[in-house]
Amino acid sequence: MAFWLIKSEPGVFSIDDLARAPGRRTQWEGVRNYQARNNLRAMRKGDRCLFYHSNASPSGVAGVAAVLREAYPDPHQFDSKSKYHDPKSDPRDPRWSLVDVKFLRRFPALVSLETIKADPKLAKMVLVNNSRLSVQPVTDSEFRRVLALAGEKD
């Protein structure tokens, strides 16, 4: 099993929205950065994701989700009415992918970015060093440390 961090603005789609979604699952759509897309394509069913609320006050990890379905073409890239439409994407060789994720749990309190940055055990975390990437790998020890900061166990 691998570990990831996925970002969403809570005003657009929060962990509570995921918890309320039909089947407590959703397509992780709209990723339009090649490095983040490649990370989506590396995800495997059962991988765990830290669900991060970005562009919030404060920003931080709100809970945990799991990969339910591995990467497949993002259909929104072909929909001219979608904000995620990409007219250069070819249906025979789709440029963009998505995965399905499932809600696992919400933390009792957000683990803030400030808390993460202050923890020496998380100094090498991609979030600390490349905070703009919307889908990023997390090591096993980083995942467990964030859980510990949330007062949780895996």
PyRosetta script that sets phi, psi and omega in degrees:
from pyrosetta import init, pose_from_sequence

init()
pose = pose_from_sequence("MAFWLIKSEPGVFSIDDLARAPGRRTQWEGVRNYQARNNLRAMRKGDRCLFYHSNASPSGVAGVAAVLREAYPDPHQFDSKSKYHDPKSDPRDPRWSLVDVKFLRRFPALVSLETIKADPKLAKMVLVNNSRLSVQPVTDSEFRRVLALAGEKD")
pose.set_psi(1, 139.1)
pose.set_omega(1, 176.7)
pose.set_phi(2, -110.2)
pose.set_psi(2, 169.2)
pose.set_omega(2, -176.9)
pose.set_phi(3, -129.2)
pose.set_psi(3, 145.7)
pose.set_omega(3, -175.1)
pose.set_phi(4, -140.4)
pose.set_psi(4, 165.8)
pose.set_omega(4, 169.1)
pose.set_phi(5, -124.7)
pose.set_psi(5, 127.8)
pose.set_omega(5, 178.5)
pose.set_phi(6, -119.1)
pose.set_psi(6, 137.5)
pose.set_omega(6, -175.2)
pose.set_phi(7, -110.3)
pose.set_psi(7, 143.0)
pose.set_omega(7, 172.2)
pose.set_phi(8, -150.7)
pose.set_psi(8, 142.9)
pose.set_omega(8, 174.4)
pose.set_phi(9, -75.5)
pose.set_psi(9, 127.5)
pose.set_omega(9, -175.5)
pose.set_phi(10, -62.2)
pose.set_psi(10, -24.4)
pose.set_omega(10, 176.4)
pose.set_phi(11, -73.5)
pose.set_psi(11, -17.4)
pose.set_omega(11, 178.4)
pose.set_phi(12, -98.3)
pose.set_psi(12, -51.1)
pose.set_omega(12, 179.1)
pose.set_phi(13, -158.9)
pose.set_psi(13, 110.1)
pose.set_omega(13, -176.5)
pose.set_phi(14, -101.2)
pose.set_psi(14, 172.4)
pose.set_omega(14, 175.8)
pose.set_phi(15, -62.9)
pose.set_psi(15, -31.0)
pose.set_omega(15, 176.5)
pose.set_phi(16, -67.5)
pose.set_psi(16, -35.9)
pose.set_omega(16, 175.1)
pose.set_phi(17, -62.4)
pose.set_psi(17, -41.5)
pose.set_omega(17, 177.7)
pose.set_phi(18, -63.3)
pose.set_psi(18, -41.6)
pose.set_omega(18, 179.9)
pose.set_phi(19, -63.6)
pose.set_psi(19, -30.7)
pose.set_omega(19, -179.1)
pose.set_phi(20, -90.9)
pose.set_psi(20, -10.6)
pose.set_omega(20, -177.3)
pose.set_phi(21, -65.1)
pose.set_psi(21, 150.2)
pose.set_omega(21, 177.1)
pose.set_phi(22, -53.4)
pose.set_psi(22, 126.9)
pose.set_omega(22, -178.6)
pose.set_phi(23, 70.4)
pose.set_psi(23, 7.5)
pose.set_omega(23, -177.8)
pose.set_phi(24, 55.2)
pose.set_psi(24, 37.6)
pose.set_omega(24, -177.7)
pose.set_phi(25, -139.1)
pose.set_psi(25, 160.7)
pose.set_omega(25, 176.8)
pose.set_phi(26, -157.6)
pose.set_psi(26, 163.8)
pose.set_omega(26, 170.5)
pose.set_phi(27, -82.6)
pose.set_psi(27, 131.9)
pose.set_omega(27, 175.6)
pose.set_phi(28, -87.7)
pose.set_psi(28, 85.8)
pose.set_omega(28, -168.4)
pose.set_phi(29, -100.7)
pose.set_psi(29, 168.1)
pose.set_omega(29, 169.3)
pose.set_phi(30, 82.6)
pose.set_psi(30, 8.7)
pose.set_omega(30, 178.2)
pose.set_phi(31, -72.6)
pose.set_psi(31, 120.0)
pose.set_omega(31, -176.5)
pose.set_phi(32, -129.1)
pose.set_psi(32, 41.8)
pose.set_omega(32, 174.6)
pose.set_phi(33, -130.3)
pose.set_psi(33, 130.7)
pose.set_omega(33, -173.1)
pose.set_phi(34, -63.2)
pose.set_psi(34, -40.4)
pose.set_omega(34, 179.9)
pose.set_phi(35, -65.9)
pose.set_psi(35, -43.1)
pose.set_omega(35, 177.4)
pose.set_phi(36, -64.2)
pose.set_psi(36, -40.5)
pose.set_omega(36, 177.0)
pose.set_phi(37, -60.4)
pose.set_psi(37, -43.8)
pose.set_omega(37, 178.9)
pose.set_phi(38, -62.6)
pose.set_psi(38, -35.5)
pose.set_omega(38, 175.6)
pose.set_phi(39, -65.7)
pose.set_psi(39, -40.8)
pose.set_omega(39, 175.3)
pose.set_phi(40, -58.3)
pose.set_psi(40, -43.4)
pose.set_omega(40, -178.1)
pose.set_phi(41, -67.5)
pose.set_psi(41, -21.3)
pose.set_omega(41, 178.6)
pose.set_phi(42, -85.6)
pose.set_psi(42, -12.3)
pose.set_omega(42, -178.6)
pose.set_phi(43, -68.5)
pose.set_psi(43, 146.1)
pose.set_omega(43, 178.1)
pose.set_phi(44, -124.4)
pose.set_psi(44, 150.8)
pose.set_omega(44, 179.0)
pose.set_phi(45, -53.5)
pose.set_psi(45, 131.6)
pose.set_omega(45, -179.9)
pose.set_phi(46, 95.8)
pose.set_psi(46, -15.8)
pose.set_omega(46, 176.0)
pose.set_phi(47, -58.1)
pose.set_psi(47, 151.3)
pose.set_omega(47, 179.9)
pose.set_phi(48, -103.1)
pose.set_psi(48, 144.6)
pose.set_omega(48, -178.6)
pose.set_phi(49, -126.8)
pose.set_psi(49, 129.7)
pose.set_omega(49, 167.9)
pose.set_phi(50, -76.9)
pose.set_psi(50, 125.8)
pose.set_omega(50, -178.8)
pose.set_phi(51, -92.9)
pose.set_psi(51, 112.4)
pose.set_omega(51, -172.3)
pose.set_phi(52, -106.2)
pose.set_psi(52, 127.6)
pose.set_omega(52, 173.6)
pose.set_phi(53, -88.6)
pose.set_psi(53, 112.2)
pose.set_omega(53, -178.5)
pose.set_phi(54, -100.4)
pose.set_psi(54, 164.1)
pose.set_omega(54, 177.5)
pose.set_phi(55, 51.1)
pose.set_psi(55, 42.9)
pose.set_omega(55, -177.9)
pose.set_phi(56, -127.3)
pose.set_psi(56, 172.3)
pose.set_omega(56, 178.6)
pose.set_phi(57, -125.1)
pose.set_psi(57, 95.5)
pose.set_omega(57, -1.7)
pose.set_phi(58, -88.4)
pose.set_psi(58, 163.7)
pose.set_omega(58, 171.1)
pose.set_phi(59, -84.2)
pose.set_psi(59, 151.2)
pose.set_omega(59, 177.5)
pose.set_phi(60, 169.1)
pose.set_psi(60, -179.2)
pose.set_omega(60, -178.8)
pose.set_phi(61, -83.5)
pose.set_psi(61, 125.0)
pose.set_omega(61, -175.5)
pose.set_phi(62, -102.0)
pose.set_psi(62, -18.0)
pose.set_omega(62, -177.8)
pose.set_phi(63, 172.1)
pose.set_psi(63, -160.1)
pose.set_omega(63, -173.8)
pose.set_phi(64, -130.7)
pose.set_psi(64, 139.4)
pose.set_omega(64, 173.6)
pose.set_phi(65, -126.7)
pose.set_psi(65, 169.9)
pose.set_omega(65, 177.3)
pose.set_phi(66, -129.5)
pose.set_psi(66, 148.7)
pose.set_omega(66, 175.0)
pose.set_phi(67, -75.4)
pose.set_psi(67, 122.1)
pose.set_omega(67, -177.8)
pose.set_phi(68, -99.4)
pose.set_psi(68, -33.4)
pose.set_omega(68, 179.0)
pose.set_phi(69, -139.9)
pose.set_psi(69, 134.2)
pose.set_omega(69, -178.9)
pose.set_phi(70, -71.5)
pose.set_psi(70, 169.1)
pose.set_omega(70, -172.4)
pose.set_phi(71, -53.2)
pose.set_psi(71, 137.7)
pose.set_omega(71, 173.8)
pose.set_phi(72, -148.0)
pose.set_psi(72, 164.0)
pose.set_omega(72, -175.1)
pose.set_phi(73, -58.5)
pose.set_psi(73, 134.5)
pose.set_omega(73, 176.2)
pose.set_phi(74, -74.9)
pose.set_psi(74, 111.8)
pose.set_omega(74, -176.2)
pose.set_phi(75, -66.0)
pose.set_psi(75, -20.8)
pose.set_omega(75, -178.0)
pose.set_phi(76, -66.7)
pose.set_psi(76, -22.6)
pose.set_omega(76, 179.9)
pose.set_phi(77, -65.0)
pose.set_psi(77, -22.4)
pose.set_omega(77, -178.0)
pose.set_phi(78, -100.7)
pose.set_psi(78, -3.1)
pose.set_omega(78, -177.1)
pose.set_phi(79, -95.6)
pose.set_psi(79, 108.2)
pose.set_omega(79, -175.8)
pose.set_phi(80, -63.2)
pose.set_psi(80, -17.0)
pose.set_omega(80, 179.2)
pose.set_phi(81, -91.1)
pose.set_psi(81, -6.9)
pose.set_omega(81, -177.8)
pose.set_phi(82, -86.3)
pose.set_psi(82, 144.7)
pose.set_omega(82, 174.8)
pose.set_phi(83, -68.1)
pose.set_psi(83, -13.2)
pose.set_omega(83, 178.8)
pose.set_phi(84, -99.3)
pose.set_psi(84, 10.4)
pose.set_omega(84, 180.0)
pose.set_phi(85, -61.2)
pose.set_psi(85, 138.7)
pose.set_omega(85, 175.7)
pose.set_phi(86, -130.8)
pose.set_psi(86, 100.4)
pose.set_omega(86, -176.3)
pose.set_phi(87, -63.6)
pose.set_psi(87, -17.0)
pose.set_omega(87, -180.0)
pose.set_phi(88, -88.9)
pose.set_psi(88, -7.8)
pose.set_omega(88, -179.2)
pose.set_phi(89, -78.6)
pose.set_psi(89, 135.1)
pose.set_omega(89, -176.9)
pose.set_phi(90, -101.8)
pose.set_psi(90, 124.9)
pose.set_omega(90, 179.4)
pose.set_phi(91, -56.8)
pose.set_psi(91, -25.6)
pose.set_omega(91, 178.5)
pose.set_phi(92, -79.1)
pose.set_psi(92, -18.8)
pose.set_omega(92, 178.9)
pose.set_phi(93, -146.6)
pose.set_psi(93, 72.0)
pose.set_omega(93, -174.0)
pose.set_phi(94, -58.2)
pose.set_psi(94, 138.3)
pose.set_omega(94, -178.6)
pose.set_phi(95, -80.5)
pose.set_psi(95, -34.4)
pose.set_omega(95, -170.4)
pose.set_phi(96, -118.5)
pose.set_psi(96, 144.7)
pose.set_omega(96, -178.6)
pose.set_phi(97, -125.1)
pose.set_psi(97, 166.2)
pose.set_omega(97, 171.9)
pose.set_phi(98, -143.4)
pose.set_psi(98, 166.7)
pose.set_omega(98, 173.0)
pose.set_phi(99, -127.8)
pose.set_psi(99, 162.6)
pose.set_omega(99, 171.3)
pose.set_phi(100, -99.0)
pose.set_psi(100, 134.2)
pose.set_omega(100, 177.2)
pose.set_phi(101, -121.5)
pose.set_psi(101, 154.8)
pose.set_omega(101, -177.4)
pose.set_phi(102, -125.8)
pose.set_psi(102, 137.7)
pose.set_omega(102, 176.2)
pose.set_phi(103, -64.2)
pose.set_psi(103, 133.0)
pose.set_omega(103, 172.2)
pose.set_phi(104, -110.6)
pose.set_psi(104, -52.7)
pose.set_omega(104, 177.8)
pose.set_phi(105, -165.7)
pose.set_psi(105, 155.7)
pose.set_omega(105, 175.3)
pose.set_phi(106, -104.1)
pose.set_psi(106, 138.9)
pose.set_omega(106, 176.5)
pose.set_phi(107, -73.0)
pose.set_psi(107, 149.9)
pose.set_omega(107, 176.6)
pose.set_phi(108, -59.3)
pose.set_psi(108, -33.0)
pose.set_omega(108, 177.0)
pose.set_phi(109, -143.9)
pose.set_psi(109, 147.5)
pose.set_omega(109, 178.6)
pose.set_phi(110, -61.4)
pose.set_psi(110, 138.0)
pose.set_omega(110, 170.0)
pose.set_phi(111, -92.4)
pose.set_psi(111, 103.1)
pose.set_omega(111, -171.0)
pose.set_phi(112, -69.9)
pose.set_psi(112, 155.8)
pose.set_omega(112, 175.1)
pose.set_phi(113, -58.4)
pose.set_psi(113, -38.0)
pose.set_omega(113, 178.2)
pose.set_phi(114, -59.7)
pose.set_psi(114, -43.3)
pose.set_omega(114, 178.0)
pose.set_phi(115, -64.2)
pose.set_psi(115, -43.0)
pose.set_omega(115, -180.0)
pose.set_phi(116, -62.9)
pose.set_psi(116, -46.2)
pose.set_omega(116, -179.1)
pose.set_phi(117, -65.4)
pose.set_psi(117, -29.0)
pose.set_omega(117, -178.7)
pose.set_phi(118, -80.7)
pose.set_psi(118, -12.4)
pose.set_omega(118, -176.2)
pose.set_phi(119, -89.3)
pose.set_psi(119, 115.8)
pose.set_omega(119, -179.0)
pose.set_phi(120, -60.8)
pose.set_psi(120, -25.2)
pose.set_omega(120, 179.3)
pose.set_phi(121, -71.5)
pose.set_psi(121, -13.8)
pose.set_omega(121, -179.0)
pose.set_phi(122, -112.0)
pose.set_psi(122, 13.8)
pose.set_omega(122, -175.2)
pose.set_phi(123, -61.6)
pose.set_psi(123, -27.6)
pose.set_omega(123, -178.8)
pose.set_phi(124, -97.1)
pose.set_psi(124, 3.0)
pose.set_omega(124, -179.2)
pose.set_phi(125, -61.4)
pose.set_psi(125, 137.8)
pose.set_omega(125, 180.0)
pose.set_phi(126, -54.7)
pose.set_psi(126, -39.8)
pose.set_omega(126, -179.9)
pose.set_phi(127, -55.4)
pose.set_psi(127, -37.5)
pose.set_omega(127, -178.4)
pose.set_phi(128, -75.0)
pose.set_psi(128, -31.5)
pose.set_omega(128, -173.2)
pose.set_phi(129, -105.7)
pose.set_psi(129, -16.4)
pose.set_omega(129, 179.4)
pose.set_phi(130, -147.9)
pose.set_psi(130, 66.5)
pose.set_omega(130, -168.2)
pose.set_phi(131, -68.2)
pose.set_psi(131, -12.8)
pose.set_omega(131, -176.4)
pose.set_phi(132, -83.1)
pose.set_psi(132, -18.6)
pose.set_omega(132, -177.2)
pose.set_phi(133, -68.0)
pose.set_psi(133, 125.9)
pose.set_omega(133, -172.2)
pose.set_phi(134, -82.0)
pose.set_psi(134, -19.5)
pose.set_omega(134, 175.8)
pose.set_phi(135, -135.0)
pose.set_psi(135, 117.8)
pose.set_omega(135, -173.5)
pose.set_phi(136, -140.9)
pose.set_psi(136, 150.1)
pose.set_omega(136, 178.3)
pose.set_phi(137, -73.0)
pose.set_psi(137, 152.3)
pose.set_omega(137, 177.0)
pose.set_phi(138, -133.3)
pose.set_psi(138, 137.1)
pose.set_omega(138, 177.5)
pose.set_phi(139, -76.5)
pose.set_psi(139, 163.0)
pose.set_omega(139, 177.0)
pose.set_phi(140, -56.6)
pose.set_psi(140, -45.3)
pose.set_omega(140, -178.0)
pose.set_phi(141, -68.0)
pose.set_psi(141, -35.8)
pose.set_omega(141, 176.5)
pose.set_phi(142, -65.8)
pose.set_psi(142, -43.4)
pose.set_omega(142, 178.8)
pose.set_phi(143, -58.3)
pose.set_psi(143, -49.2)
pose.set_omega(143, -178.7)
pose.set_phi(144, -65.7)
pose.set_psi(144, -33.9)
pose.set_omega(144, 178.2)
pose.set_phi(145, -67.7)
pose.set_psi(145, -42.7)
pose.set_omega(145, 177.5)
pose.set_phi(146, -62.5)
pose.set_psi(146, -41.2)
pose.set_omega(146, 176.0)
pose.set_phi(147, -59.1)
pose.set_psi(147, -43.9)
pose.set_omega(147, 179.9)
pose.set_phi(148, -62.1)
pose.set_psi(148, -41.3)
pose.set_omega(148, 177.8)
pose.set_phi(149, -63.2)
pose.set_psi(149, -28.1)
pose.set_omega(149, 177.8)
pose.set_phi(150, -84.7)
pose.set_psi(150, -4.7)
pose.set_omega(150, -177.5)
pose.set_phi(151, 78.4)
pose.set_psi(151, 25.2)
pose.set_omega(151, -175.8)
pose.set_phi(152, -117.5)
pose.set_psi(152, 163.9)
pose.set_omega(152, 171.2)
pose.set_phi(153, -125.9)
pose.set_psi(153, 154.0)
pose.set_omega(153, -179.3)
pose.set_phi(154, -75.4)
pose.dump_pdb("model.pdb")
